[in-house]
């Protein structure tokens, strides 16, 4: 067995190598120290925000305990059992909710594709157009659907029409931003390959953009359909039609058992819509 060479045959590390190793070790320690300080600052900031929010909202744990007890008692005594004889009264409003949700989704998708393409900096015709499109999307998104519903009820009147337009406008804010962000992240090499053949803008969209964008487009569009069911129930509170309007009427008249039936129908609608949209997404994607 050969023994390692020692003595005069053993090479000592050079001063340059020692200084390099020391420099790397010092840099490593400095980097780890900086990371630890940054992590502590982040955690301290989060903790300070939690305490600030806790104090600002006068949050009390005992209020949750008492509130949960009161809610449980209210549900057990007033809401349950549901009055299933009132199912027929909710069928028409439930169908209105489906119509509103579907039409609102189509409206959102149409306008969101346009604004999404114009807002994406890699596909827009000009940076100013991209900026203005982003501004429009941000403005629409900053107004909640229920506020759109209030404005449209005042302008158009009570009924599903106001709720449908409100759902469509709120969807533009959500889908427009999502589409623009997704389009900006697609592979630019495919776009350049199609553009190098002399293809026009529409050919680039069809051949290079759409194949990459299709799966996200379907997923987000179907998600908006699912989201519209929930929003339609809220819009009914301001008179924008749908099952929410019927539900608000029952609650105002203290007919809580019939309101429980309406809530149950909303739950079943959401479950069915989620199942159908999942199957559609599997078939298309």
N, C-alpha and C positions, 0 to 999 in steps of 0.2 A: 504494500500500500504506500503510495507516494505521499510524502509529507510536504506541506506548504513551505515554500522558500521563506526564509527569515534572514535577518541580519542585513548585510549589505545588498542582497538581492531583492529585498522588499522595497517597493517604490512608495515613497511618502507623497501624499496629495500636495499638489502645487498650491501656492498662495492664492493664485487666481481662482482655482476650483473651490478652495475654502471660503474665499470672500463671496463667490457666487452662491454657494450653498447657504452661507449665513444670510446673504441678502434675500434669497428665496424664503428662508425660514422666517425672517423678520417680516417680509411682505405677507406671508401666510398668516402669521399671528395678528398683524395689523388688519388684514381683511376679515378674519374671524371676529376680531374685536368690533370692527365697524358693523358687521352683520348682527352681532348680539345687541349693540347699542340701538340699531334701527328696529330690531324686533321689540326691544323694551319700549322704545318710543311709540311704536304702533299699538302695543298692548296698553300702554298708559293712556294714549289718546282714546282708544276704544272704551276703556274703563271710565275715563272722564266724561265721554259722551253719554254713556249709560247712566252715570250718576246725575249728570245735568238733566237728561231727559226724565229720569225718575223723579227728581225734585220738581222740574217744570210741569209735569203732568199730575203732580200730587198722587203718585201711584201708591196704593196700599194693598198689600196682599190679603188682608182681612176683607176688603171690599170684594175681592174675587170669590172668597169663600162664601160670604153672605149672598153675593149675587148669584152664584151657582146654585145655592140652596133655593133662592126665590124662583129662579128660572125653572129648576126641576119641579118645584111645587106647581108653578103656573102651567107647565106642559102637562103634568099628570092630571091636574084638576080641570083645566079648561080646554086644552088641545086634544087630548086623548079621551075616547077613541075617535078616529076620523069619521065623519058623516059620509059614508059611501053613497048614500042616496043623492048626494049633490054632484056626483061624477058627471052626470049629463050636462050640468050647468057650466062645466069647465072644458067640455070637448071643443066647442067653438073657439073660445079664447086660446086653447092650447094649439089648435090648428093655425090660428092667426099668428101665434108666436113662431111656429115653424115657418110660415110664409115670410114673416118679417125677417127672421134670421137668415133664411136662404137668400132672399132678395137683397138684404143688406150686405151679405157676404159677396154676392156677385158685383154689387156696386163698389164695394171696397177693393175687390181684386182688380177691376177694370182701371180705376183711378190710381191704385197703388202701383200697378205695372208701369203706367206712364210716368208718374212722379219718381218711382224707384229708378227707372232707366235714366231719367234726366238728372237725378240727384247723384248717381254713381259717377265719380270723377273720371273713371276709366272708360265710360261709355257716353257721357254727356257731350253735347255739341260744343259747349263752351263752359269755362269755369264759372262764369257769372250765372248761367242757367242752372248749373249744379248747386250753387249757393242759394239761389232763389227757390229752387225746388226743395232743398233742405229746410229753408225757412218756412215754406208752406206746410210741409210735413210736421215740423216742430210746433207750429201754431195750432194745427188741427189736433195734434196729440195733447197739447196743453189744456184743451177744453174737455172735461169729462163728458161721457155719453149722456149722463143725466142732465147736464147743463144744455147740451144740444137739444135734448128732448124738451126741456122747458121752453127754450126759444122757439122751437118748431111748433109746439102746441099753441103758443101764443100767435104765431104767424099763420099756421095752417089750420089748427083746430084739433080737437080731441080725435083719437083714432089711430089705427095701425100705420097710416101714411107717415105721420110725424115720427113714430118709433122706427120705421124702416129707414128713413133718411138719417136719423140720429145714429143708428147702428152703422150705416154706411160711412158716415163722416168719421166716427170714432175708429172704424176699421182702417181708414186711410192713414191715420196717424200711427197705427201699430204696424200694419203691413208695409206701408211706404218706407218706414225706417228699416224694417227687417229686410225687405227686398234690396234696398240701396246698399246696406252693409254686406249682404251676401254677394251681390254683383261685384262689389269692389274687391272681394277676396277670391274670385275665380282665377283660374290659371291664365295668365296673360300670354303664354306661349301659343296656346291654341288660337287666341284672337289674332296674334301677329301672323300665324301661319295662314289663316284664312284671308287676312288683309293683304298679305304679300301676293296673293293670286289676283289682286285687283278687284276683289269683291266689294260690294257696297255695304252701307251700314245695316240694312235689313238682312242681307245675306250673312253678315257677321253674327248678328243676333240669332238667326236661325241655325247656323252651322256650328258656331263656337260657343255662344253664350247659353242658349237654351238647353243643350245636353247637360251642361254642368249645373244649371239653375233649376231644372225640372223637379228634382226630388224635394228641394227646399221649398219651392213654390207650392207644391201639392201639400206638403206638411203644414206650412203656415196658413194656407187658405182653409184647409179643413179645421185647423185649430181655431180660426176665427169663427167658423160656423158653430163650433162647440161653445165658444165664448159668447156668441150672440144669444144663445138660449138663456144664459145667466143674466146678461145685460138686459134682455127683453123683460125679464121679470122685475128688474129694478125700474125700468122706464115706465112700467105700468103705474107706478106710484104717482107719477106726474101726469097721468092721463094719456100716455102714448100708446095705448092699446095693448093687446096680448093678454096672456094669463096673469101677468102682474097687475093689470088694471082690475080684473075680476077678484084677484086675491086681496088687493087693497080695499075693495069695497066690502068684502066679508069681514076684514079686520076692523074697519071703521064702524061696522054694525055689530061688533062684538060676537060675530058668528065664528068663533074660533075653531069649532069642530069641522065646519065646512072649509075654513082656511087651511086646516091640517090636510084635508083631502087635496086641495090645490097644491100645497107644498109637496105632497107625495107624487102628484102627477108631474110636477117640475123635475123631481128627482128621477122618475122613470124616463122622462123625455131626455134628460142629460145622459143617462146610462145607454139608452138606445142610440142616441146620436153618436156617442163615443164609439160604440160597437160598430155602427155602420161606417163611420169615417175611418176607423182602423182597417176595416175590410177593403174599403175603396183605396186607401193608401197602399195596402199590400198588392192590390191588382195593378195599380198604376205604376208604382215604383218597382 
